[in-house]
């Protein structure tokens, strides 16, 4: 059974940082493309960052230079380091794994709130 468990969300002031973690079980995060998505109230879920099995990364334009996705194969964990956070980054963040070109597996989400 595949499980993705996110952690690390919380309340942070604008300009602050958070690191989200996604612990995978039932799959090897090293051989799947992994992604972080987010969904703000009243908005559609959007892909924020992704990392391929080969380690290539891509980012939504609005987070480039602020967010970094990485993977620890030994820990079977994917991370999202978020710096210089803005109020518009407020959302529920979801970890996902891609199989066959589809985001097939999802975590339960972790809330990130950026507010003073």
N, C-alpha and C positions, 0 to 999 in steps of 0.2 A: 504494500500500500504506500502510495506516494504522499508524503507530507512536506509542506513548506511552512515554516514557523518564523514569522517576523518578530523582531523586537527592536527597541531603541527609540521609539517615537516618544513624543512629549511636547511640553510647552517651552518655547525658546523665544528670546527677544530678537527683534530684527537685527541682522548682522551676526547673529550667533551661529553655532554649528551643532549638528547632530550626526551620529553614525548609526545607520540602520543595519541590522543583521538579518539574514535569512538562512536558517539552518534547514538543510534538506535531508530527508531520509526516504528510502525506497527507490531513489535514483541517485546517479552520480552527477553532481553538479558540474563535474569537469568535462563531461561529454555532451551536455546539453547547452544550448544557448539559454542564458538566463536574463531576466529583465526585471526592472522596477517600473511599476506603473503608479499613477495616482488618480484619485477622483475627488474633486472638490464638490461641495453641495451644489446641486442644480446643474452640474456639468458632466460631460462624458468622461469616462476613464481614458487616460492618455498614457502613452509610453514615454517614460522619462529618460531611461538609460538601459542599454543592453550590452551584454558581453557574449561573444561567441565562444565555442569550445576552443578555438585557437587563440583566444585572448584579445581579439579585436573588439573595440568598443565604439558605441555611437550614442549620441545624446540629443535630447530635444534642444532646440536652439536657445531657449530661454534659460537653460541651466548650464550651458557650456561654460567652462572656466570656473564654475562654482561647485558642481557635483562630480564625484568620481566613483565609478563602479569598479569593483575588484572582486577577486575570488580566491579563497584559500582551499585548494583541493584537498589538503590533508584533513581539514576540518569539515569539508563538504558544505562550506558556507559561502554565501555571497554577501557583499557589503555595499552600502551606498553612503559615501562620505558627503555630507552636505554642508557647505560653508557659505558665508555671506547670505544667510537665509533672509527671505523677504516675506511680507504678509501674503503675497500671492502664491507662495509655496505651500500654504496651508491646505491640507488634504489628508485623506486616508491613503497611505502608501501600501502597495501590494507587490509581493514578490511573485514571479512566475517562471515557469520552465517551458521552453519551446520544443515541441515534438512534431516533426513533419511539417514545419512551417506554420504551425498554430501554437498559440499560447495555451497549452493543454492543461497545465497544472497551476493552481493558485494557492497562495496563503490566505489567511483570514484578515490580513490588513493590520496596520498600525497607524494611529492618529498622529499627525504632525501639525502643531499649531504654532504659528509665528505671530506673536503679538506683544506689544509693550504693556 
